[in-house]
Amino acid sequence: MALAAPPSTSPITPAEQRERLAQLLASRSPAPRRILVIGPDITRCYSGAGGLTSLLFVLAAGRCHIDLMPALGTHEPMTPAELDRMYPGVPHDRVLVHDWRNDLLRIGEIPAGRIEQLSAGRLHFSIAVEINRRLLEGGYDLILSVGQVVPHEVIGMANHSKNLFIGVGGGELLNKSHYLGAVVGMEQIMGRMNNPVRSVMDDAAAHGLAGLPIVYVQTVIAPDPQGRPALHGLFIGEGRRPFEDAARLSQRLNITVVERPLKKCVVYLEPHEFRTTWLGNKSVYRTRMAIADGGELLVLAPGLRAFGEDPGIDRLIRKYGYFGTPATLRQVEGQPELQTSLAAAAHLIHGSSEGRFRIVYAPGKLSREEIESVGYEWADLAQALRRYDPDRLVEGWNERDGEEFYFIRHPGLGLWCQSPIRE
């Protein structure tokens, strides 16, 4: 089955979205009795998945039982306010919380020889494949994986089986796949549909998803004529094809090749979406390939209150900091606590400029001492917002008092680089 929208640069209307989802439900024979929707959490609030999921609940009302499991990964559970913001109308008693430590079934293993092959001999571990037990034991006759395909720092292009194995999977696959991507090199992965980390997810899917009634609902988000995030692509179907079609459109709409290296880049992190550098470092990941040597990245982060999404990760970031690949690899070799939290180690690599450019954070609730202790520079938020008021800036090039800089309002929606991405 495939219900792919043709590539378009025009937003898909709400009526068209409703029609496509109604077609999806009508195409299932026999009609589903129990549906599980796996959608993103608040950190993907501009993915388009929230509105589509709410619409699914409307369309399924009175016809079958439907649950929502946010793909938290290791993130904090969504609050009631966040659920109402992202999934309006979805009853809270239909929301299942993924516990990445305890709610798992082991369904396979990626052998060490395969990881050695994918890492060009640099890594020598196997990876357990685990997934939330409800997918196999919940009695669902339709599982809808809803999410955005967009350039991603770990897997090249986000979503498809990543939404399952990272979003509602276990810590081992999350940790080791992230580390594989960091060791291979972010610049060799970002914006590419096929890469070593994607191969791990494909292998995991072959191990344990065959026979499950999974249908992917893949979105592509890009600015509308007023510059607001809008749904430009909706690709629905089984297998890998919807992801591939969405990835091609996303590469076209979400990758910006700048005409010259950015000597100064200013990124704004919306406070309800970005509260930690674990997530807010999309400002680093998505711009690193566009910033000039010796340049500056200024991150306006009014909601920033911590480094990690949980206390353990936060402690590791505070202890080891963002000091580049060689330093982090040495730390991993000598520190067992990093060896058991390889996703944190990968994050430390991704969040560094590798000494090429300055990273300056203007945080809401972290002190100057805290910011500087992890290897970043600090700026006063109030002063930075007066000079770089997001409401007065345009996306892209700006000029203020003789200073030229490049502004990005939604770093999670794209990738900026100096040359085209080649598959």
N, C-alpha and C positions, 0 to 999 in steps of 0.2 A: 504494500500500500504506500502511495506517496501523494501528498496533497500540497506540493511545494508551490509557493507563490513565485511568479516570474521575477527575476531581478529587476528592481525598480529603484528610482531615486525619489519617489513620491511616498509619503506616509500611507500606511494601510489604515483605512477608516475603521471606527468601532463596529459599523455594520458588517464590514468585510470580515473582521475578526470573529464576530459572532457566527457568521455563516460558516467560516472554516471550521470552528470548533464544533458546531452542530453537525457538520458533515462527518467529522471525526467520530463522534459518538454514534451517529446513525450507521456508520460503516461497519461497526462491530457486530458480528453475528456468532453466537447469540448475543443479545444485549447484555452489557456488563451489569452484574449485581453489586459488586464491590470494587470501588476505584480508589487507588492511592495516587495522589499527586505529590511528586517530589520537586519542590521549587526552591529558589534561593532565599537567603535570609536578608535582613535589612541592608547588609553591606552591598547588595546588588539591587538597590531600590529602583534604579533606572533601567533595569533589564527588560521591562515589559512583562515579566512573568507574573507580577502581582495582579495586574488587571486581567490577564488571561485566566489565571487561577480562580479569581473571584467570579469570572464569567462562567467557568466550568461548573462551579458550585450552583450557579443559577440554572444552568442548562440541565444539570443532573438532579435538581430538586424534585423529590417525589418519584423519581425513576429508579434510584439506586442509592446505596450508601457510599459516601465519598469522604475520604480523610486527606489531610495535608500533613506532610512531614518536611519541614524546612531543612535544606541541605546545609547543616551547620558546620560540618567538618569538626574542627576543634573550637569553633567560636562559641560565645555565650548564647544560651537560648534567647529567643526573641521575647521581649516584654509584651504585655497586652497592648500598650500604646503602639509599639512597632508593628504588631500584627494588624491592628486596625488601620494603621497608615499604609502598609504595603498590601494587605489582603483584606480590603474593606468588605464586610458582609460575611466573611468566613467565620462560622461559630468557633469560639475558642475550644469548646469541648471536642471538636473534630481535628484539633492540631496535635500531632504526635511529636514528642521531643526526642531527637536522636542523641543517644548517649554513646559516644565513640569509644568508650572504655568497656562497656558492659553489654551493649545490645547487639552483639556480633555473632555471626556464623562464619566459620572458615570454610571457604568453598574451593580453594586451590592454592597453588604456589607458583611463582615465577622462579625458575631454577637459577642458581648462581651463574651457570654458564651463559645463560641468556643475558644477564646483567653485565657480565664481562664483555660480551659481544657488543652490546649497546653502548657501553662506556669506553670502548676501545681499550679494554684491559685495565682501566683505572679503578674499578670497583669489583668486589669479589663476594657479594652477599646474595642470598636468595631473598624473596619477598613473599610473605604470606598474603593471600588475597582474602579479605574479609568484607562482609556487607551486613547491614542491619537485618536482623533475623525476620523482621516483619515482611520483607519483600518475598521471602520464601514460605513463611509460616502464617501470614496474615489472611490467607484465603482470598486474595485479590485476583480478580479475573481481568483487570486492566491496570497497568502501572504507567502513569504519564510522567515522564521526566521533562520538566519545563525549565528552560533557562536560555541565557544569552550566549551567543557565539561572538567572541571579541578577542583581539590579540591579548595574549596572557604570558606572564613572565616565566611560568613553570612548564606549561604544556604547549606553548606556541599559539594555539587558538583554544579558547576555553570551551567547555561543555562536552556534550555527548556522554560517554561513559565516565568521564571525570566527575560529572554531577552525582553519579552513584558511588563510585569507589572512593572519592575524596569527600564528597558532601555527606554521604550516609555510610561511609566505610570505616575502616579501622586506622589506628595510628601508624602501624608499620608501613603500609603502602603509602600513606601520606608522607611520612618522614623520608622514606628511602627514595620515592619518586622525586620529591623536591630536591633531595641531595644529588640525585643523578642529573637533574637539569642544571643545577649549579655547577657541578663538576664539568659537564659537557660545555657549559658556557651559555649564558643568557642570550648573548647576541647571535648564537647559532640556532636559537629556538624561537625567539619572539616573532610572532606573526606568521609562523610556518605551520601548515596543516599537518605535515608528517615530520616526525623527529623522534629521538629515542624515548622521551617520556610518553608521547602518544602511543608508541609501540607497546610500552608496558601496559597502558590502559586497554589497548586492543587485545593483548594477550590475556589480561584479566577477564575481559568480557567473554572471550572464547572459553575460558576455564569455567565460569560460573553463571553466566546470564542466559545461555542457550535454553530455550524452552519457557523462559519467563515472558509474560505478556506485556513487554515493554514497548511503548511508543514514545518517540522523542518529539517534543514541541520546541523547536529551536527558533530563537528570535535574533534579529539584527537591528540594533538601535543606531540612529544617526540623527544629527540635528534637523529639525524642520526649518521652513523658511524664516522663522523668527529666532532660530538658534536654540530651541528647546529640544530635549531628547524625545525622539518619536520612533515608533515601530515602522521600519522600512522593509523588513523581511520576516516572513513566517513560514517555516519549513517543518512539515509534520510527516512522520512516517517511522517505519521500523528500520533497524540496521544502521549502517554508517552513512547512507546516502543523504539524509536530511542535514547531517552535520557538514558533510562536504559541500553541499550546495550553499548552506549558510556561511561557511568559512570563506568561500570564494566571494560572496557578496560583501562580507565583512572586510576582507582584504581590500576590496575596492572602496568601501565607504569609511572605514575606521582607521586606515593607515594614512598618515599625513607625511609626505616627504617635503621637508623644509628646503627653501631655496638656498639657504646658507646656514652654517652652524650657529646655534643659539649662544650668544655671549652672555645673555641673561634671560632666564626663564622664570616666570612667576606662576605658581600653581595654587589654586584655591581648593581647600578641602571642606566640603559642606559638613557642619558640625553634627548633624543627625546621622551621617553616613560614616564619618571617619573620626574615631575616638582614640586610636592607637597608631603608632608607627607601623605595627604589623600590617595594618590595612592602608594607612595613609602613605606608606612608601610606594604606593602606585605612582605617586608624584615623581619618585626616583626611577622606578622600573620602566615606566612608559615614556620617559623623556631622555633616558641615559644615552640612547643612540643618536640623539639630536643635538646634545649640548657640546659646545666647543671645548677643547682642551684649555684649561685656565678659566673657564666660564663660571657662572654662578646659577644655582637653582635656589630660589626663595620659595618656601612653602608656607602659605598662610593657613594656619590650622587652628581655628578658634575652638574646636571641640576636643582637641588633643588633651588626654588626661593620663595616658599610660603608654608603655611601649608594647606590651604583649596583651593578647586577648584573655589570657588566664594568668594567675600569679606565677606559675612555674615558668612559662615562656617569658613573662615580664622580667623575672629575676635573671634569666640567662642573657637576655639582651642587655640589661644593665651591667652584668658582669663582664661580658665579652665585647660588646659594642660592634659598630659598623666600620671595621678597619681593613676591609678588602679580602680578596681571595687567598693570597699566600698566608696571611696572619690567621684567617679562619681555618684553613686546612691544617695548619700546625696545631691550632687549638683542638681541633677534632681528634687528631692523632694522640694528643696527650691528656685529654679530658674525657673520662667516661660519661659524664653527664651530658656532654654534647654528642657523644656517640649514640646515646639512647634518645636524642632529640634532634635528629638530622634535619628535620624541617626548619628548626630554629637556626641551625648552622647555615642552611641554604638561604634563609631569609637575611642573615647577616651579610652574606655575599651579595645578594641582590640589592640590598639597601645601601651599598657603598658606591662611591664614584670611582673606585680603584685609584684614587689619588688624581684623577683627571680634572675634576672641577670641584668647586665649593658647594656644600649643601648647607643651607641656612634655614633653620626652622623658626617660625614665629608661632609659638604654641599658646593655647588657651590656659592650660592648667599645669604644665610642667615648668620647672624652674630653669634658669640659665645653667645652673650647676648640673642638673639632670641631663639637659640636652648636650652640653659640652662633654659630659662624661662618656657618652657613647660615640663620640667622634664627629658630631655635627657642630656647626656654629649656631648661635642663638641671636634672635632679633626680637625686639619688643613688638608685641602684636598690635597694640593700639597705634603706635607710630607707623608700622608697616601698612595697616589698613587705611590710615589717612593718606598715605602716599599712593597705595595701590588698592583703591576701593574697587572691589569686584563689580559693583553695580555700575561703575563708570568706565569699565574697560571693555574692549571688544575681544572676541576670540581671535588669537593670532597676534600680529604685530601692533604695538602701541608705542606712543612717545609721550614722555612727561618731563618737562623742564630740560629738554635736551638729551634725556636718557631714552634709548630705544630698548625695548624688551618684548618678549613673546609671552602672551597670557593664555593659560589653559584653565577653564572652569571645571571641567569634568574629566579628570585624568583616567578614571576607570572606563571611559567609553572609547579609548583609542590607543594608538601607538604613534609616536613621532620619531622620525629617523632622518638621516642625511642622505640615504640612498634607497632605492626600491628594494623590497623584500623579494627574494627569489626562492621558490619552492625547491 
